[in-house]
Amino acid sequence: MIGIDIVPIKRFEKFLEKPTALQKYLCKDEIVLLSSSQSAAGFFAAKEAISKALQTGIGKECSFKDIKIHKEPNGAPYFTLSKHLIERYQIRETSLSITHDGEYALAVAIIVSDLENPSQKPLFH
């Protein structure tokens, strides 16, 4: 399953001035990782992309707090999910890429699940 999201960075410039605004979609460990409005926008886009890959969107089934963004020592992003999402979707592998260019931040998430997805289209006909 794959998800993608793009957001305008300008929307997140004021968020850095108000940590309480960031707390609506990020936990304290994630906020510590932010260095700019670009990274705040990238984390938001990542959480949206991940929820799209799950085919749930952000809402009752998958909240912003069910997704946690981390960084490898080299700066590469990765994510973890709440236990209930891992179990429900039988998730066995994930991947995340976040980029910033000009006025936008973009994220792509890939989730590999052991569930068969009846809504997926066949590769050949």
N, CA and C of each residue as an Amber inpcrd file, in Angstrom:
protein
   375
   0.8480000  -1.1580000   0.0000000   0.0000000   0.0000000   0.0000000
   0.8990000   1.2270000   0.0000000   0.4730000   2.2540000  -0.7290000
   1.2890000   3.4580000  -0.8450000   0.4250000   4.6860000  -0.5650000
   1.0210000   5.6820000   0.0640000   0.3350000   6.9400000   0.3300000
   1.2700000   8.0940000   0.0550000   0.7000000   9.2100000  -0.3620000
   1.4980000  10.4040000  -0.6650000   0.7230000  11.6280000  -0.1800000
   1.4470000  12.6510000   0.2480000   0.8060000  13.8970000   0.6560000
   1.7760000  15.0520000   0.4240000   1.2100000  16.2050000   0.1080000
   1.9920000  17.4190000  -0.0970000   1.3050000  18.5540000   0.6640000
   2.0970000  19.3770000   1.3420000   1.5410000  20.4980000   2.1090000
   2.3930000  21.7500000   1.8890000   1.7660000  22.9210000   1.9600000
   2.5410000  24.1610000   1.8670000   3.2810000  24.4320000   3.1790000
   4.5530000  24.7080000   3.0760000   5.3890000  24.9490000   4.2590000
   4.9290000  26.1940000   5.0170000   4.4920000  27.1890000   4.3120000
   4.0700000  28.4540000   4.9280000   3.0180000  28.2220000   6.0130000
   2.1690000  27.2380000   5.8230000   1.1090000  26.9080000   6.7830000
   1.6760000  26.5370000   8.1560000   2.9340000  26.1050000   8.2080000
   3.5200000  25.6060000   9.4550000   4.4900000  26.5930000  10.1100000
   4.7110000  27.7370000   9.5010000   5.6330000  28.7200000  10.0740000
   5.1600000  29.2030000  11.4440000   3.8770000  29.4400000  11.5950000
   3.3450000  29.9140000  12.8730000   3.2530000  28.7930000  13.9100000
   3.1920000  27.5550000  13.4440000   3.1180000  26.4160000  14.3720000
   4.3390000  26.3750000  15.2790000   5.5010000  26.7160000  14.7460000
   6.7260000  26.6640000  15.5430000   6.7240000  27.7110000  16.6570000
   5.9460000  28.7650000  16.4550000   5.8250000  29.7970000  17.4850000
   4.8910000  29.3630000  18.6130000   4.0300000  28.3930000  18.3290000
   3.0500000  27.9120000  19.3060000   3.1920000  26.3990000  19.4730000
   4.0280000  25.9560000  20.4070000   4.2160000  24.5170000  20.6100000
   2.9040000  23.7610000  20.8700000   1.9180000  24.4370000  21.4410000
   0.6390000  23.7450000  21.6970000  -0.0450000  23.3690000  20.3870000
   0.1720000  24.1530000  19.3370000  -0.3950000  23.8200000  18.0290000
   0.2550000  22.5480000  17.4810000   1.5520000  22.4150000  17.6860000
   2.2680000  21.2190000  17.2240000   1.8090000  19.9700000  17.9690000
   1.4510000  20.1330000  19.2280000   1.0520000  18.9900000  20.0580000
  -0.2420000  18.3410000  19.5900000  -0.9680000  18.9880000  18.7100000
  -2.2020000  18.3960000  18.1790000  -1.9050000  17.2230000  17.2540000
  -0.7350000  17.2570000  16.6170000  -0.4060000  16.1570000  15.7020000
   0.9570000  15.5100000  15.9490000   1.7460000  16.0500000  16.8610000
   3.0530000  15.4710000  17.1660000   3.2000000  15.2290000  18.6620000
   3.9460000  14.1870000  19.0140000   4.2630000  13.9560000  20.4190000
   5.5550000  14.7200000  20.7520000   5.8990000  14.7790000  22.0250000
   7.0700000  15.5500000  22.4650000   8.3630000  15.0800000  21.7980000
   8.5170000  13.7520000  21.6350000   9.7240000  13.2180000  20.9960000
   9.8520000  13.6800000  19.5470000   8.7220000  13.8220000  18.8720000
   8.7470000  14.2860000  17.4820000   9.0540000  15.7770000  17.4140000
   8.4780000  16.5560000  18.3200000   8.6920000  18.0090000  18.3350000
  10.1740000  18.3300000  18.5280000  10.8630000  17.5360000  19.3400000
  12.2970000  17.7270000  19.5820000  13.0930000  17.5760000  18.2830000
  12.6140000  16.7580000  17.3650000  13.3290000  16.5080000  16.1080000
  13.1880000  17.6400000  15.0970000  12.2290000  18.5350000  15.3100000
  11.9720000  19.6010000  14.3490000  13.0650000  20.6660000  14.4010000
  13.5010000  21.0790000  13.2230000  14.4980000  22.1390000  13.1500000
  13.9850000  23.3570000  12.3950000  12.8300000  23.2080000  11.7410000
  12.3170000  24.3110000  10.9210000  10.8540000  24.0680000  10.5690000
  10.2480000  25.0630000   9.9430000   8.8740000  24.8860000   9.4600000
   8.8330000  23.8350000   8.3520000   9.9410000  23.6690000   7.6250000
  10.0080000  22.6250000   6.6050000   9.8680000  21.2410000   7.2260000
  10.5720000  21.0110000   8.3400000  10.4800000  19.6870000   8.9650000
   9.1150000  19.4830000   9.6100000   8.5030000  20.5240000  10.1570000
   7.1470000  20.4010000  10.7110000   6.1580000  20.0380000   9.6110000
   6.2770000  20.7130000   8.4680000   5.4050000  20.4120000   7.3330000
   5.6530000  18.9990000   6.8260000   6.9190000  18.5880000   6.7880000
   7.2620000  17.2380000   6.3360000   6.6810000  16.1640000   7.2380000
   6.7230000  16.3800000   8.5530000   6.1540000  15.4070000   9.4980000
   4.6390000  15.3180000   9.3320000   3.9890000  16.4650000   9.1310000
   2.5490000  16.4620000   8.9220000   2.2110000  15.7030000   7.6360000
   2.9210000  16.0140000   6.5560000   2.6930000  15.3240000   5.2840000
   2.9410000  13.8240000   5.4310000   3.9590000  13.4580000   6.2160000
   4.2650000  12.0400000   6.4260000   3.1070000  11.3230000   7.1100000
   2.5550000  11.9300000   8.1400000   1.4530000  11.2900000   8.8610000
   0.2220000  11.1520000   7.9650000  -0.0250000  12.1430000   7.1380000
  -1.1390000  12.0510000   6.1820000  -0.8730000  10.9490000   5.1510000
   0.3520000  10.8890000   4.6340000   0.6990000   9.8620000   3.6450000
   0.5770000   8.4570000   4.2380000   1.0130000   8.2990000   5.4700000
   0.9280000   7.0000000   6.1460000  -0.5270000   6.5870000   6.3220000
  -1.3720000   7.5180000   6.7470000  -2.7900000   7.1920000   6.9290000
  -3.4550000   6.8560000   5.5920000  -3.0010000   7.4850000   4.5220000
  -3.5240000   7.1650000   3.1900000  -3.0570000   5.7860000   2.7490000
  -1.8140000   5.4350000   3.0690000  -1.3210000   4.0970000   2.7370000
  -2.1300000   3.0270000   3.4630000  -2.5760000   3.3400000   4.6670000
  -3.4350000   2.4170000   5.4190000  -4.8660000   2.3920000   4.8790000
  -5.1700000   3.3490000   4.0100000  -6.4970000   3.5150000   3.4180000
  -7.5540000   3.8730000   4.4590000  -7.1230000   4.6060000   5.4980000
  -8.0540000   5.0480000   6.5330000  -8.1710000   6.5650000   6.5780000
  -7.0960000   7.2620000   6.2270000  -7.0390000   8.6960000   6.4640000
  -6.9070000   8.9340000   7.9520000  -6.6910000  10.1840000   8.3190000
  -6.6360000  10.5430000   9.7380000  -8.0660000  10.6670000  10.2320000
  -8.3580000   9.9820000  11.3080000  -9.7170000  10.0190000  11.8520000
  -9.8470000   9.0810000  13.0300000 -11.0080000   8.5020000  13.1380000
 -11.3290000   7.6570000  14.2890000 -10.4450000   6.3970000  14.3560000
 -10.2310000   5.7880000  13.2150000  -9.4730000   4.5340000  13.1780000
  -7.9640000   4.7420000  13.3260000  -7.4770000   5.8560000  12.8010000
  -6.0390000   6.1620000  12.8350000  -5.8720000   7.6500000  13.1140000
  -5.3930000   7.9780000  14.3050000  -5.1920000   9.3840000  14.6700000
  -3.7370000   9.7820000  14.4210000  -3.4810000  11.0820000  14.4930000
  -2.0970000  11.5580000  14.3650000  -1.2020000  10.9010000  15.3970000
  -1.7210000  10.6510000  16.5850000  -0.9130000  10.0840000  17.6700000
  -0.6790000   8.5820000  17.5120000  -1.3870000   7.9230000  16.5790000
  -1.1410000   6.5030000  16.2920000   0.0810000   6.3070000  15.4050000
   0.5860000   7.3980000  14.8660000   1.7450000   7.3820000  13.9710000
   2.8580000   8.1960000  14.6290000   4.0350000   7.6280000  14.7070000
   5.1610000   8.3490000  15.3030000   6.3260000   8.3720000  14.3130000
   6.8120000   9.5780000  14.0300000   7.9340000   9.7740000  13.1110000
   9.2350000   9.7910000  13.9170000  10.2400000   9.1140000  13.3930000
  11.5640000   9.0470000  14.0160000  12.6080000   9.4070000  12.9550000
  13.8430000   9.5690000  13.3990000  14.9550000   9.7840000  12.4660000
  16.0990000   8.8470000  12.8200000  16.6630000   8.2540000  11.7880000
  17.8780000   7.4500000  11.9350000  19.0270000   8.4140000  12.2760000
  20.1500000   7.8920000  12.7900000  21.3030000   8.7690000  13.0710000
  21.7480000   9.5960000  11.8570000  21.5410000   9.0580000  10.6570000
  21.9330000   9.7930000   9.4480000  20.8580000  10.7780000   8.9830000
  19.7410000  10.8730000   9.7290000  18.6770000  11.8140000   9.3940000
  17.5270000  11.2340000   8.6000000  17.6640000  10.0080000   8.1270000
  16.5960000   9.3830000   7.3430000  15.3610000   9.1530000   8.2220000
  14.1790000   9.5000000   7.7160000  12.9660000   9.3140000   8.5170000
  12.4530000   7.8790000   8.4570000  11.7910000   7.4790000   9.5200000
  11.0400000   6.2270000   9.5310000   9.8960000   6.4140000  10.5070000
   8.9700000   5.4590000  10.5350000   7.8230000   5.6180000  11.4220000
   7.4590000   4.3200000  12.1150000   6.7860000   4.4820000  13.2450000
   6.2020000   3.3540000  13.9590000   4.7050000   3.6380000  14.0970000
   3.9600000   2.5750000  14.3120000   2.5090000   2.6740000  14.4300000
   2.0420000   2.0760000  15.7440000   0.8660000   2.4980000  16.1840000
   0.2510000   1.9120000  17.3710000   0.0350000   0.4220000  17.1590000
   0.1060000  -0.3040000  18.2470000  -0.0260000  -1.7600000  18.2010000
  -1.3240000  -2.2000000  17.5270000  -2.4280000  -1.4870000  17.7910000
  -3.7110000  -1.9030000  17.2030000  -3.7010000  -1.7980000  15.6760000
  -2.9660000  -0.8390000  15.1120000  -2.8710000  -0.7260000  13.6550000
  -2.0000000  -1.8330000  13.0720000  -0.9040000  -2.1210000  13.7330000
  -0.0130000  -3.1920000  13.2640000  -0.7560000  -4.5210000  13.2450000
  -1.4950000  -4.7930000  14.2960000  -2.2300000  -6.0520000  14.3740000
  -3.3940000  -6.0940000  13.3870000  -4.1610000  -5.0370000  13.3130000
  -5.3340000  -5.0280000  12.4330000  -4.9390000  -5.1970000  10.9700000
  -3.8730000  -4.5210000  10.5510000  -3.4660000  -4.5590000   9.1490000
  -2.3270000  -5.5430000   8.8760000  -1.9180000  -6.2670000   9.8950000
  -0.8490000  -7.2710000   9.7620000   0.3670000  -6.6880000   9.0340000
   0.8260000  -5.5610000   9.5370000   1.9220000  -4.8370000   8.9010000
   3.2460000  -5.5210000   9.2100000   4.0270000  -5.7240000   8.1570000
   5.3200000  -6.3770000   8.3490000   6.4990000  -5.5610000   7.8560000
   6.2340000  -4.5060000   7.0710000   7.3390000  -3.6950000   6.5620000
   6.8220000  -2.2970000   6.2300000   7.6700000  -1.2840000   6.4680000
   7.2850000   0.0940000   6.1590000   8.4670000   0.8540000   5.5900000
   8.1570000   1.9310000   4.8810000   9.1970000   2.8050000   4.3540000
   8.6200000   4.2160000   4.2470000   9.4750000   5.2180000   4.4460000
   9.0230000   6.6000000   4.4190000  10.0890000   7.4790000   3.7820000
   9.6380000   8.4010000   2.9420000  10.5230000   9.4100000   2.3690000
   9.8410000  10.7650000   2.5140000  10.5990000  11.7560000   2.9690000
  10.1020000  13.1190000   3.1210000  11.0520000  14.0420000   2.3670000
  10.4980000  14.9950000   1.6120000  11.3300000  15.9600000   0.9030000
  10.7040000  17.3470000   1.0160000  11.5380000  18.3630000   0.8610000
  11.0980000  19.7590000   0.8860000  11.6950000  20.4280000  -0.3460000
  10.8730000  21.2000000  -1.0320000  11.3790000  21.9370000  -2.1830000
  10.5440000  23.1940000  -2.3510000  11.2020000  24.3150000  -2.3820000
  10.4770000  25.5700000  -2.5470000   9.4740000  25.7750000  -1.4360000
   8.2170000  25.8830000  -1.7950000   7.1600000  26.1900000  -0.8450000
   6.4450000  24.9660000  -0.2980000   6.8900000  23.7650000  -0.6730000
   6.1390000  22.5670000  -0.3120000   6.9940000  21.4990000   0.3590000
   6.3160000  20.7100000   1.1870000   6.9040000  19.4970000   1.7590000
   6.0620000  18.3330000   1.2460000   6.7230000  17.2570000   0.9040000
   6.0570000  16.0900000   0.3370000   6.5430000  14.8410000   1.0480000
   5.6210000  13.8920000   1.2550000   6.0010000  12.6240000   1.8780000
   5.3540000  11.4720000   1.1290000   6.0940000  10.3700000   1.0450000
   5.6010000   9.1310000   0.4560000   5.8310000   8.0210000   1.4700000
   4.7760000   7.2350000   1.7130000   4.8670000   6.1160000   2.6590000
   4.4730000   4.8300000   1.9530000   5.2000000   3.7700000   2.2780000
   4.8820000   2.4350000   1.7650000   4.6930000   1.5200000   2.9580000
   3.6130000   0.7510000   2.9160000   3.3090000  -0.2080000   3.9780000
   3.0490000  -1.5600000   3.3300000   3.7640000  -2.5700000   3.7990000
   3.5640000  -3.9330000   3.3160000   2.7970000  -4.6890000   4.3910000
   1.6950000  -5.2950000   3.9650000   0.8060000  -5.9990000   4.8790000
   0.6290000  -7.4400000   4.4300000   0.3490000  -8.3130000   5.3870000
   0.0460000  -9.6990000   5.0450000  -1.4260000  -9.8990000   4.7010000
  -2.2420000  -8.8570000   4.8480000  -3.6550000  -8.9550000   4.4980000
  -3.8290000  -8.9000000   2.9930000  -4.7760000  -9.6540000   2.4950000
  -5.1540000  -9.5120000   1.1040000  -6.1290000  -8.3600000   1.0260000
  -5.9520000  -7.5040000   0.0550000  -6.8110000  -6.3360000  -0.0840000
  -7.7420000  -6.5350000  -1.2710000  -9.0200000  -6.8270000  -1.0190000
  -9.9440000  -7.0650000  -2.1250000 -10.1940000  -5.8290000  -2.9850000
  -9.8610000  -4.6400000  -2.4820000 -10.0910000  -3.4340000  -3.2800000
  -8.9740000  -3.1700000  -4.2810000  -7.8560000  -3.9120000  -4.1660000
  -6.7700000  -3.7220000  -5.1250000  -7.1700000  -4.2670000  -6.4910000
  -6.7450000  -3.5660000  -7.5020000  -7.0290000  -3.9490000  -8.8810000
  -6.0160000  -5.0150000  -9.3170000  -6.4490000  -5.9640000 -10.1600000
  -5.5100000  -6.9670000 -10.6540000  -4.4490000  -6.3070000 -11.5560000
  -3.2570000  -6.8960000 -11.5790000  -2.1800000  -6.3550000 -12.3990000
  -2.4170000  -6.6030000 -13.8860000  -3.0520000  -7.7220000 -14.2250000
  -3.2730000  -8.0750000 -15.6410000  -4.7450000  -8.3970000 -15.8520000
  -5.1820000  -8.2300000 -17.0790000  -6.5630000  -8.6280000 -17.4140000
  -6.5780000  -9.4340000 -18.6940000
